[in-house]
């Protein structure tokens, strides 16, 4: 639901949630769709659906949480330094119009538009037939009925079909944020390493200051390593793996005895 592009898709998923447990639907409505759903967000949230950037790096710092505060901060600095260097290196060594990740997504959309038919209405307005369903694409406003063109700011398969029919370059309809020049500028600020502790120049008033431990009693038991889940996550059903042969859950292809599904 959070990554739905159209209102029809969002409503269909909400109906499924209501059939499972109506309390989950009421909780999501009370919380506000604009806080977690891409469709209702006041800004373009792209592919990353998160309200707190710290959620994106918590999983990478699980092992570092056991360390003292200085060693923990040093591990954070090293991690961001590695990420910064690798992303900048990948962008500088890209000889294509878009970055590696976005170029692969663009090529994937190309393969999905091979059997689509395009019917022009005006110079910029076109109708694309995809498997019996019509989609309207406007190149002037860079919009498509499916919602992916304007939200992802990358030509969707329907927009790709129009661009191929008009022999236009798709890179001109991509966001400038996906281009290697912009990616290099994003990671242009280096993360400098710290000198050894023995080489630190600490002022006297800082070295003489006594830092007392906080007035806080440690609770009994082992400290938590996982965050507390909210009510919506506890009520949602867990994802079940399905068999790749018959498509049913509860087993895998090694133990499958059902007839293969029709492709």
Beta strands, then each sheet from edge to edge (+ up, - down):
strand 1: 117-120
strand 2: 125-130
strand 3: 133-138
strand 4: 143-144
sheet 1: 1+ 2- 3+ 4-
end
